[in-house]
């Protein structure tokens, strides 16, 4: 992280203010203030990691994944009852991303749900939306199968099977 002396001074002052506003986190802010003031390069990289960064394509992939789950649920609900019996509605529920392995993706989902108020059909509190395993690869395969379908919101039972089994 390259910062001018002015930027370092401003950030140092902000950490000082934060330590006064949040006494329970004062040690964390004082440590960050010291790192900024003294220019410890290795620890500056550590501070930089907390800022995060998601590329535009990755953001769109997450949005598409949520949209796909919505489309599958709508399609499931529109199937004849005899075909619905093949699945449980839980199969179409969005399970989230792994907080331990895909934290930035999970945080973006929380942003979309809680801040932007998108995808109200995901009726699970954000802190509970976390898969035990990494899901991105699975969701990418599912998205590829979904994109091959001619009507994304009128999926047949065969198309639903194909997406779920991707």
C-alpha positions in Angstrom: 0.0 0.0 0.0 1.6 3.2 -1.1 0.5 6.3 0.7 1.8 9.8 0.9 2.8 11.3 4.2 -0.5 13.3 4.2 -2.6 10.2 3.6 -0.7 8.4 6.4 -1.3 11.3 8.8 -5.1 11.4 7.9 -5.5 7.7 8.3 -3.5 7.7 11.6 -5.8 10.4 12.9 -8.8 8.4 11.9 -7.6 5.4 13.8 -7.0 7.6 16.8 -10.6 8.9 16.6 -11.9 5.3 16.2 -10.0 4.2 19.3 -11.8 6.9 21.3 -15.2 6.2 19.8 -14.9 2.4 20.3 -12.9 1.8 23.5 -13.5 -2.0 23.3 -11.6 -2.0 20.0 -9.0 0.6 21.0 -6.1 -2.0 21.0 -6.9 -2.9 17.3 -7.1 0.7 16.2 -3.9 1.7 18.1 -2.0 -1.2 16.5 -3.2 0.0 13.0 -2.3 3.6 13.9 1.3 2.5 14.8 1.6 0.5 11.6 0.5 3.5 9.5 2.7 6.0 11.3 5.8 3.9 11.2 5.2 2.5 7.7 5.7 -1.2 8.5 5.3 -2.5 5.0 4.5 -6.1 5.9 1.8 -5.1 8.3 0.5 -2.5 5.9 -0.3 -5.3 3.5 -2.2 -7.0 6.3 -4.3 -3.9 6.8 -4.9 -3.6 3.1 -6.4 -7.1 3.0 -9.3 -6.0 5.1 -10.5 -3.6 2.4 -11.4 -6.4 0.0 -12.1 -6.1 -3.7 -14.5 -7.9 -6.0 -14.2 -7.5 -9.8 -17.2 -6.5 -11.8 -17.5 -10.0 -13.3 -17.4 -11.7 -9.9 -20.2 -9.4 -8.6 -22.3 -10.2 -11.7 -21.7 -13.9 -11.1 -23.0 -13.7 -7.5 -26.1 -11.8 -8.7 -26.6 -14.3 -11.5 -26.3 -17.1 -8.9 -29.0 -15.6 -6.7 -31.2 -15.0 -9.8 -30.8 -18.6 -10.9 -32.0 -19.9 -7.5 -35.0 -17.6 -7.8 -35.7 -18.8 -11.3 -35.5 -22.4 -10.2 -37.9 -21.9 -7.3 -40.4 -20.1 -9.6 -40.1 -22.9 -12.1 -40.5 -25.5 -9.4 -43.7 -23.8 -8.2 -45.1 -23.8 -11.7 -44.5 -27.5 -12.2 -47.5 -29.9 -12.0 -47.9 -31.4 -8.6 -46.9 -34.8 -9.9 -43.5 -33.4 -11.1 -43.0 -31.3 -7.9 -43.1 -34.6 -5.9 -39.6 -35.4 -7.3 -38.0 -32.6 -5.4 -38.2 -30.9 -2.0 -38.3 -27.1 -2.1 -35.1 -27.0 -0.1 -33.2 -28.3 -3.2 -33.7 -24.9 -4.8 -32.8 -22.8 -1.7 -29.7 -20.7 -2.0 -27.2 -22.1 0.6 -24.7 -19.2 0.5 -21.0 -19.3 0.2 -18.5 -20.7 2.6 -17.5 -18.0 5.1 -14.2 -19.7 5.8 -13.2 -20.1 2.1 -15.3 -17.5 0.2 -15.7 -14.7 2.6 -15.7 -11.9 0.1 -18.5 -13.6 -1.9 -20.5 -14.2 1.3 -20.1 -10.6 2.3 -21.3 -9.4 -1.1 -24.4 -11.6 -0.8 -25.1 -9.9 2.6 -24.6 -6.5 1.0 -27.1 -7.4 -1.7 -29.7 -8.8 0.8 -29.4 -6.3 3.7 -28.2 -3.1 2.2 -29.5 -3.1 -1.4 -32.6 -5.1 -0.3 -32.4 -7.3 -3.3 -33.6 -10.9 -3.5 -36.3 -10.8 -0.8 -37.1 -14.4 -1.5 -33.9 -15.3 0.3 -35.6 -15.3 3.6 -32.6 -16.4 5.7 -30.7 -14.0 8.0 -27.3 -13.2 6.4 -25.3 -14.7 9.3 -27.0 -18.0 8.7 -26.2 -18.0 5.0 -23.0 -19.9 5.0 -22.2 -23.2 3.4 -19.9 -25.6 5.2 -18.0 -26.2 1.9 -16.9 -23.9 -0.9 -19.8 -23.5 -3.3 -18.5 -21.2 -6.1 -17.4 -24.0 -8.4 -20.7 -25.8 -8.0 -22.6 -22.5 -8.6 -20.6 -21.8 -11.7 -21.4 -25.3 -13.2 -25.1 -24.7 -12.3 -25.0 -21.2 -14.0 -23.5 -22.7 -17.1 -26.4 -25.3 -17.3 -29.0 -22.6 -16.5 -27.6 -20.3 -19.3 -28.1 -23.2 -21.8 -31.8 -23.2 -21.1 -33.9 -21.3 -23.6 -36.3 -19.9 -21.0 -34.6 -19.1 -17.7 -37.9 -18.7 -15.7 -39.9 -21.5 -17.3 -37.6 -24.4 -16.6 -38.8 -27.9 -17.3 -38.3 -30.8 -14.9 -35.5 -32.0 -17.1 -33.8 -28.6 -17.1 -34.1 -28.4 -13.3 -32.5 -31.8 -12.9 -29.7 -30.8 -15.2 -29.0 -27.6 -13.3 -29.1 -29.3 -9.9 -26.9 -32.1 -11.0 -24.3 -29.8 -12.7 
